[in-house]
Amino acid sequence: QVQLVESGGGLVQAGGSLRLSCAASGSRFSINGMGWYRQAPGKQRELVAATTNGGSTNYADSVKDRFTISRDNAKNTVYLQMNSLKPEDTAVYYCNAVYKVFSYWGQGTQVTVSS
């Protein structure tokens, strides 16, 4: 059983920055895929960015060149650096980890961007 603990959300003005962190625990072996999703009110959950333990990354078009995902494999921690934030980035951000054949989710952290 993998547990994910997120931190770093909050309220920021448009154009500002935030850094999200997600620490995973409970895995005996290295977690393969880790990433961030978000869900805005009335919308479906969508992928924001993802990375593998090999270092490959994938971003939603809407956040490319603004967000950067990184990972510390030794700590099983994934980060999301969010720059040039826009009001449309407002959502609950969820950490996701894929371990063996299972997908695990964090509790979510609110990011609110004011205009």
C-alpha positions in Angstrom: 0.0 0.0 0.0 1.4 3.3 -1.1 0.6 6.6 0.8 0.9 9.9 -0.9 1.2 13.2 1.1 0.9 16.5 -0.8 1.9 19.9 0.2 2.5 23.4 -1.2 -0.9 24.5 -2.4 -2.4 27.9 -1.6 -3.6 31.3 -2.9 -1.5 33.2 -5.3 -2.0 36.2 -7.7 -1.9 35.7 -11.4 1.7 35.6 -12.7 2.9 34.2 -9.4 4.5 30.8 -8.6 3.9 27.9 -6.4 5.7 24.6 -5.8 3.8 21.4 -5.0 5.5 18.4 -3.3 4.3 14.8 -3.0 6.1 12.3 -0.9 5.3 8.6 -1.3 5.8 6.0 1.3 5.0 2.3 1.8 6.6 0.9 -1.4 9.3 -1.7 -1.2 10.6 -1.0 -4.7 10.9 2.1 -6.8 7.7 3.7 -8.0 7.5 3.9 -11.7 5.2 6.6 -12.7 4.4 9.7 -10.6 2.5 12.7 -11.7 0.1 15.5 -11.0 -3.6 15.8 -12.1 -6.0 18.6 -11.4 -9.7 19.0 -11.2 -11.6 22.3 -11.4 -15.2 22.7 -10.2 -17.5 21.1 -12.7 -14.7 19.7 -14.8 -13.1 16.3 -15.2 -9.8 15.4 -13.6 -7.0 16.0 -16.1 -3.4 15.2 -16.4 -1.1 18.1 -15.7 2.4 16.5 -15.8 3.9 13.1 -15.3 7.3 11.6 -15.0 8.8 8.1 -14.8 11.7 6.9 -12.7 13.7 6.9 -15.9 13.3 10.6 -16.2 10.9 11.0 -19.1 8.2 13.6 -18.7 4.9 14.5 -20.2 2.9 17.8 -19.9 -0.5 19.0 -20.8 -0.4 21.6 -23.6 -1.9 24.2 -21.3 1.0 24.1 -18.9 4.0 23.5 -21.1 6.7 26.2 -20.7 5.1 27.2 -17.4 5.2 24.1 -15.2 8.1 21.8 -14.5 7.8 18.3 -12.9 10.8 16.9 -11.2 11.5 13.9 -9.0 13.8 12.7 -6.3 13.9 9.0 -6.7 15.8 8.4 -3.5 13.1 10.1 -1.6 10.2 8.9 -3.7 9.1 12.5 -4.0 7.8 14.4 -6.9 7.6 18.1 -7.3 5.6 20.5 -9.5 7.0 23.9 -10.0 4.3 26.2 -11.3 5.3 29.6 -12.8 3.3 32.3 -14.5 0.1 31.0 -12.9 -3.2 31.9 -14.5 -6.7 32.0 -13.0 -7.6 29.0 -15.2 -5.0 27.0 -13.3 -7.3 27.1 -10.2 -8.1 23.6 -9.2 -7.5 20.8 -6.7 -4.2 19.2 -7.6 -3.8 15.5 -7.0 -0.6 13.5 -6.8 -0.7 10.1 -8.5 1.7 7.2 -8.3 1.7 4.0 -10.3 3.2 1.1 -8.4 3.2 -2.4 -9.8 -0.2 -2.5 -11.4 -2.0 -0.2 -9.0 -2.7 3.5 -9.1 -2.6 5.6 -6.0 -3.9 9.1 -5.3 -3.1 11.8 -2.7 -5.8 13.7 -0.9 -5.5 16.7 -3.1 -4.2 20.3 -2.5 -6.1 23.4 -3.5 -4.4 25.9 -5.8 -6.3 29.2 -6.2 -5.0 31.9 -8.6 -6.6 35.3 -8.3 -6.8 37.7 -11.2 
